[in-house]
Amino acid sequence: MSTKVYVGNLSWGTNEDILRGAFEPYGTVLDAIVLKDRDTGRSRGFGFVTLASPEEANAAINGLDGQELDGKSIKVSIANERLDRGNRPGRY
């Protein structure tokens, strides 16, 4: 069963390839995404990586949480389930 991890405090210059490369030593990376501001296209400073198993995700968390990536100390943890936002309006 795949497991998604949250990666926070990313450098503005960190992209999906850099993120994927950091996690590949810990297991099979199924997906890596850096969230971007929809107006500016600039990184929002966080992303998500999906690994093939919970064991690989835990190994990545233990190995990468607090480590430096692109000049910043990153935060890595199991991603929380996204809550249904309901009928909340979008940003203005």
Secondary structure in CASP SS format (residue, H / E / C, confidence):
PFRMAT SS
TARGET T0000
AUTHOR 0000-0000-0000
METHOD secondary structure of the structure
MODEL  1
M C 1.00
S C 1.00
T E 1.00
K E 1.00
V E 1.00
Y E 1.00
V E 1.00
G E 1.00
N C 1.00
L C 1.00
S C 1.00
W C 1.00
G C 1.00
T C 1.00
N C 1.00
E H 1.00
D H 1.00
I H 1.00
L H 1.00
R H 1.00
G H 1.00
A H 1.00
F H 1.00
E H 1.00
P H 1.00
Y H 1.00
G C 1.00
T C 1.00
V E 1.00
L E 1.00
D E 1.00
A E 1.00
I E 1.00
V E 1.00
L E 1.00
K E 1.00
D C 1.00
R C 1.00
D C 1.00
T C 1.00
G C 1.00
R C 1.00
S E 1.00
R E 1.00
G E 1.00
F E 1.00
G E 1.00
F E 1.00
V E 1.00
T E 1.00
L E 1.00
A C 1.00
S C 1.00
P H 1.00
E H 1.00
E H 1.00
A H 1.00
N H 1.00
A H 1.00
A H 1.00
I H 1.00
N H 1.00
G H 1.00
L H 1.00
D C 1.00
G C 1.00
Q C 1.00
E E 1.00
L E 1.00
D C 1.00
G C 1.00
K E 1.00
S E 1.00
I C 1.00
K E 1.00
V E 1.00
S E 1.00
I E 1.00
A C 1.00
N C 1.00
E C 1.00
R C 1.00
L C 1.00
D C 1.00
R C 1.00
G C 1.00
N C 1.00
R C 1.00
P C 1.00
G C 1.00
R C 1.00
Y C 1.00
END
